[in-house]
C-alpha cells in the first residue's frame, strides 16, 4: 500500500521537495497531487505519494559504544554513492545507508507512449513561446526521457545555478506524471547542455577547493546547491586522502563543506 503525506508550501517545487524529505525518498520515487492551489493568504496543499516501485530507505539504528573501545577502534570509512536518499555527516556523526533497491523493470520504450507524446508536445509549445530560435529534441535511455533545448540566449531559461531550468523541469514533469502510463522513466529537461557543463564545473571546483584545503589546512564552504549536485562533489572527493566532505544547513540553503581530516 502506498504511503503519502500532505504538505503545505509556497510553491509546487518546494512542496514536492518537502514531501520527499518527510517520506525519506527521492524525487523520482513519488507521485504528487495538488489538493489546494492556495491563494494570497494561504499556502498550496500538495499530496505526495510514494510509488509502488519505490523502496523506503533502511533505518539506521545507533547503538551506544563504550568510550574506551571507541578510542581504540579506527573510525569506519564511509563513502557517498549516487542514489543515497540522504547525505550523511562524516566523523562519528549521523549516517544514512544507501538504499538497496530492486532492479528497475523497464519495458521496451514506446515512442508513441501517450505520457511522453503529450509531454513532448507540451514542451515544444512551451518553448515556442519562450523564443523563435529555440529547438526542442527528445531522447531516452533506460531511466530517463530527456527533452533537450538549445538555441540563442538560453541563459535566461537556465537561471542562476540552473534554478529557472529546475522550475521548468517541475512543470514539464508534472504534465508527464499526470498523464497515466505504464512507463516508469522520469522526465528530464536539459537546456543548452547545462547539466553536463554543470557537472564538469562541479568536479573541477571540488578538486580545486580540495587542493586549497590541503595547502591551507582550513575548511572551505561552498555555495548552497541541490542534493544531486552535492552528491557530485562528495563522489569526486570520496577517495582523496586528507579530505572529508560534510553537508550542513537546511534545504533549500543546504551547503557542502570541504574539510581537512582523515577518513
N, C-alpha and C positions, 0 to 999 in steps of 0.2 A: 504494500500500500504506500502511496506517495506521501512524503512529508512536506508540509508547506508552512509558510509564515506570512502574515500580512504586515507590511511595514509602511511607515509614513516618511515622506521625504519631499524636498523641494523640486526634484527633477526625477525623471524616469531612470536615468543612468545611476543616480545616487541611490534610488530605491532598490534597484537590482543588486548593486554592489553591497548595500546594507543587508539585503535578504540573503545573499550568498554567504556573507560573513556570519550571520546568525545560524544558518544551516550548516556551515562548515564545508561548503562545496565550491567548485569552480564555476565560472560564468556559463561555460558550455554544458553544464550538467543540470541546468534549470530551465523551466518554462515560467512565463510570468503573465499576469492578467491585471490590467488596470481596473481596480474596483471603483475608484473615485478620482477623477482628474483634478480635483482640488479647485481652489479659487484664490481670490485676492487675499483672504484672511485664513485660509486653511491649506494644509499640505495635501498632496495627492496620496492616495492609498493604493498600494500595489501588492497583489498576492504572488509570492514567489514559491514555486513548487519544484521539488527535486524530481527529475525524470526517472522513469522506471529503471533505466540502464545505469543511472549514476550510483556510485558507491560512496557511502559515507566514510570519512577518514577514521582511521583507527584511533581509539582513545589511548593516550599515553599516560600511564599511571606513574606518579612519583613515589618513591619509597625512601624512607629515612635511611641515611648511611652514617655509620659510626665515624666521627671526625678523625680518629687515628687512622682507620682504614682508608678514608678518603685522601688523607695526606700522602699515603704510600702509593696508592694506585694512580697511574697516569690518567689524565683526562681523556675520555674517548674521542676518537677522531670522527667528526660529524660533517657530512657533505650535503650540500644543497643540490638537488637534482630537479630537472624540469618535471613538472607535474605535481610538485608538492602543493598541497592545498593551502598551507600557511607557511610563512617563514619561521625560522627558529632563531634563537639567540645563542651564540657560542660562548663557551667558558663557564659551564655549570649552570646556565640559565635555562629558561623554558625551551623545550624542543618539541617538534611535531614530526611524526614519521611520514614518509612518503606513502601515499595510499596505494595499496595493491589492488589494481582494477582488473576486471575481466577483460580479455581482448575485445576491442570494439568490433562488433559484427557489422560489416559494411556490404551492402548488396552492390551489384554492378550498377554503375552510375547511369541514370536515365536523363539525357539532355532535355527531354520533354517533360520532366517531372514538374507538376504544377507549382510546387513550392519554389523552385528556382526559376521557372519561366516567369512567374509573377514577380519574383524578387528582381530579376534582371530587367524586366520591362519597367518596373518602378524606378530602378536605379538609372536607367537610360533617360527617362523623363525628368527625373530629379536633377541630374547633372546637365541636362539640356537647358534647364532654367538657370543654371549657375554660370554658363558661358557658352559661346558659339563654337569655340575651338577646342572643346573637350572631347576626348574619345573614351568610350567605355567598352572594355572587353572582359570576358569571363574565362576562367579555367577552374580546374578542380583536381584534388588528389583524394586519398582515402579518408581524409579527415575534414577538409575544408572546401568550400565553394568560394573562390576568390573573385571579387569584382575589382578590376584594375582600372584606374582613371588616370589619364595623362593629358597634357596639353599646356597651353600658355597660362602663366600666372596661377599655378595650382597651389602656391604657398598659402594663399588666403583660405583655401579649403583644408589645409593641414593644421594651421594654427600653431601656437607656441607649444612645443613638445608634443605635437600631434593631438592636442585636445579637441580642436574642431573636427578633425577626422574621426576621433573616437565617438563624438556625439553623432556624426553622420552614420557611423557604423551601427550605433544603437538603433537608430531609426530604420535603417535598411534591414537589420537583423530582425526587428520587430515584425516587419512585413513577412519575412520567411517563417518566423515562429508561429505567427497567427494564421499561416496557410497550412492546413492539415496535409501531412505527407508522412510516408514511412522513412524518408531519407533522414539519416542521422548526422549528416555533415553540418558543420556550423558555417555561417556566412562571414567572410572577412573582406572589408573594404580596404584597398591599398591605393593611396593617391600619390602619384609621382614617384613610385617605388620607395616610398618613405620608410616602410618597415625594414627593408634590407639595409638602407642607408643608416637608419637609426641604430640598428643592431651593430653595424660596423663601428659607428661612432662610440657606442657604449663600451664595446670591447677595448677600443683604443684608449678611451677615457679611464677605464678601470686599470689597465696596465700602467698608464702614465701616473695615475694617482698612487698606485701601489709602490712604484719606484720612489715617489716623493715621500711616502710614509717610511720606507726603508732608510732613506737618506737622513731624514729629519728626526725620526723616532716619534713623530706627532701624528695623531689621528686626523683624518680628512673626512669632512661631512659633505656628501653630495646633495644636489637639489632633490626635492621630493619627486618621486616618479611612480608610475603604476607598478603593481606586483610583478607583471610579466617582464618589465624592464629591470627590476631589482634582481630577478632570478638570473638574467643575463650576466649581470655584474658578479653575483655570487658564483655562478658556474665558471666564469673567466678566472676568478682568483682562488677557487677552492683548493688548488694544488700548489699555490705559491707559498714557499717557505717564509715564515716570519710575518705572515699577514693573516688577519682574520676579518670577517665582514659581519656586521650586525645591522638589522633593520630596527629603526626606532621611530617613535612618533605614532600618530593616529591618522588613519585614512580620512580624507584624501591627501593629507600632508605627510604621509609616512615617507621616511627617507632612509638612506643607507650610509653607514659609517665604516670606513676602512681604517683598521687599527693595527698597530704593531703587536705581535704576540705569537705564541706557539700553539699549534693545533693539538 
